[in-house]
Amino acid sequence: MASTVQVSTVIRVKPHHYIHVLDNNTNVTRVEVGPQTFTRQDHERVLNPTPLPMILIPPRQYCIIENPIIRDKEGKLVVDKFNQPKLRHGDQEIRFSQDPFPLYPGEVVIAQPVPLQVIQTNSALRLKCLRDFVEVKADKTTVSHIAGDEWLFEGPGTYYPRVEVQVVEPVRAVIIKENQALKLRARLSFVDRRDVVRQVGEEWLVRESGAYLPGVNEEIVGFIQALVLTDRIAYQLLATRSFTDSFGKVRKAGEEWIITQKDCDTYIPDVNEKVIRDIKAITLTNRQYCIVENPIDPTTGKNKLGHKELLQGDRTFFLLPGESLVKGIQNVNVLSEDEALLLSAKEEFVEKKGTTTIVHKPGDLWMIYGPCDYIPPIQVDVVERRKRIPLDVNEGIYVRDIKTGKVRSVHGSSYMLLPNEERWAKPLAPIVEELLKKSASRDQNEEHNETDRDPTKVITYRVPHNAAVQIFDYRKKEARVVFGPELVMLEPDEEFTVLSLSGKIPKRPNHIRSLALFLGPDFMTDLITVETADHARLSLKLSYNWHFKVEQGNPSKLFATSDFTGDLCKATGSLVRAAVAASTFDNFHKHSSDIIQQAVFGSTADGSSNDCLYFETNGLVITNIDVQSVEPVDQRTLDSLQKSVQLAIEITTKSQEATARQEAERLEQMARGELERQKIIDEAKNEESRSKLVQLQAQSAAVESTGQAVAEARARAEAAIIEAESEIKQARLSTKAIEIEALSEIENLKAKHIVELEHIKALNNLELIKAKESATIETTKFENYVEALGSDTIKSIAQAPEETKAKLLAGLGLKSFMITDGKSPLNLFDTANGLIADAQRSEVDEE
């Protein structure tokens, strides 16, 4: 499209414009700069249809030219043999503020002029050298830069770019606050601003507060906050490698130490230090102490491993590295007069008590008795705190001598254990433990004591009334029987004899477990099965009355058998079965009680029955046997017995029914007669009531007719009264309304008059103020006139002829006034009449 544009032969090039002209004969392009009128020859062609503006670079701006022209040292243009300007192809040139210049053929503006970059304070540009060059600074010094070099251009200042230098990034200073440090790392080996040689990867801290601009070879790792040290908090540090700390002390790698408030108030850990933990201060009162394990030796500064140190009293301290507290902070052992401490020596040491010295061997036991305060040395271990044990008459404890192993019981008084004594726990069988929790009673719903028993206390058992308990001493191989009511206290070698009795119906062995044996009298029930001579199987429910006969010389005889209930039921059951087997069913049915008693108790020589059965083994005596029930076991016997019983029941029932039926008929006849008699009486009363009702109805009708007339008359009278009262009330209300209207009108008039008066008063005040101000203005005006004219002028006017006076006064704008000396009297009335007459005449003339 550009080749088809017809360019004029004459081109007017304005100032600061240019065109490119191509000579088709030589094929050379030249630049024509305005102002001029360019006439194009036939062999020439203008490459741009309109003149182009020159490149204008304002002050403090620059632009980048690609493929710039070559100039010599004097600044003249270098051309080739064809008179064509030479270009630095592929290169760039940065041009700063200068006179407007044209672009030569081949030159290209990469970017329009842009402002130079101003670097503020605490800022910099990170620069990188793209190719070798020599920089000439403001002080005429030269610096050689090699490709790849990096450096900072620090502000404040204006950065003038170069094609040999690349701006990598802007760099801003970081602010280091109080109690803060900046951690840096070296990217390359260099010498920092403090003239300290830094190696690659080395880290260090900048502790000075304020703005810090990191160097080109410095990398910011982060900020380190200062540790605030108080009298209650310290910090434990670890050296990661050997160095000299900020206090000038040499630290070895792996060494640990603490920083306290005595060293400094705030501490910033160095790069070679690692904060392990914060340590809280340990405060001991005058009633506390502690034992420090592995304490630090002040002379060497190292831990004394395996050693301990006792600290007590009012003090506050920090645990040093490697130190630890044994059992923490402990209170001083305060012993009352009934307390003591059992102590044990862990190593041999000498204890001084006044003037005497006591040597304690390792493992020795001794006691410190109160009242006193005691702090154990590091060679002593407190085994336990003991207290005097108060014991009543019925209380006791088991005590064992740890040297001899002998166990004894102590009861009846308060007791303090000796150093070689300890409380002994007496073991008991589980069944005995369970029976001790139960109350000694034959009640099935007995309560259990769920509290755990102290095994070191003497075992006590309350033997109930009319009961016996057997206690066996395994050391003496003897048994003793205690009869209730009594309190049993077991010695260390004694045990209870546990009874296993048969229970339930029929009896089952080992159903009842008990420590106490009840002596009776009591009863028990058993169910046995027997068979008669005619093979009738019967189930007998027998009840035995029994008691024990105690022999004072041999009470242990009561516990000769472990299950006296089972033995009794077995013995009597066998006797009853033998006796029933020799009798028929009918005979046994008629004489069951006699047969059973005869079989159990036996008979005397004269044939009479004995009154009891005595067991020689344990002294058990059966005094009576009661047959509670006899039931056939065989089904046929049971059916025949049930039929006979049902027949007897039917006969009895029928006779009772006949008697009841006769009695019912008799009662029914009597009730009918009473009913008829009552009907007659009720009818008579009904007639009497009906007559009374008729009379009351007549009276009611009369009262109703009379009451209606009276009610109507009363209603009319009350209506008239109500109407009159309403008219009176209405009249009163109308009067009151008229009165209210009149009062409101009067109030409105009053308010209106008050407002009018106030308005008139305000207008009068305004008129008065206006008049005063007008008079003041006129007075001031006149005074100003007089002052402006002066006394001499007024005097001249007074002495001047009348016409001159009139002209002067007219020039002053005064129509009528009078000048007097104040001594001669004036007739103002005639003067006013003359003024009014003059005014009237002037009005007539105007009309």
Secondary structure by P-SEA (a helix, b strand, c coil): ccccbbbbcbbbbcccbbbbbbcccccbbbbbbccccccccccccccccbbbbcccccccccccccbbbbbcccbbbbbcccccccccccbbbbbccccbbbbccccccccccccccccccccccbbbbcbbbbbbccccbbbbbcccbbbbbcccbbbbbbccccccbbbbbbbbcccbbbbbbbcccccccccccccccbbbbbccccbbbbcccccccbbbbbbbbcccbbbbbbbccccccccccccccccccccccccccbbbbcccccccbbbbbbbbcccbbbbbccccccccccccccbbbbbbccbbbbbcccccccccccccccccccbbbbbbbcbbbbbbcccbbbbbccbbbbbbbccbbbbbcccccccccccbbbbcccbbbbbbcccccbbbbbccbbbbbcccbbbbbbbbcaaaaaaaacccccccccccccccccccccbbbbbcccbbbbbbbccccbbbbbcccbbbbbcccbbbbbbbbbbccccccccccccccccccbbbbbbbbbbcccbbbbbbbbbbbccccccccccccccccccaaaaaaaaaaaaaaaaaaaccaaaaaacaaaaaaaaaccccccccccccccccccbbbbccccccccccccaaaaaaaaaaaaaaaaaaaaaaaaaaaaaaaaaaaaaaaaaaaaaaaaaaaaaaaaaaaaaaaaaaaaaaaaaaaaaaaaaaaaaaaaaaaaaaaaaaaaaaaaaaaaaaaaaaaaaaaaaaaaaaaaaaaaaaaaaaaaaaaaaaaaaaaaaaacaaaaaaaaaccaaaaaaaaaaaccccccccccccccaaaaaaaaaaaaaaaaaaaac
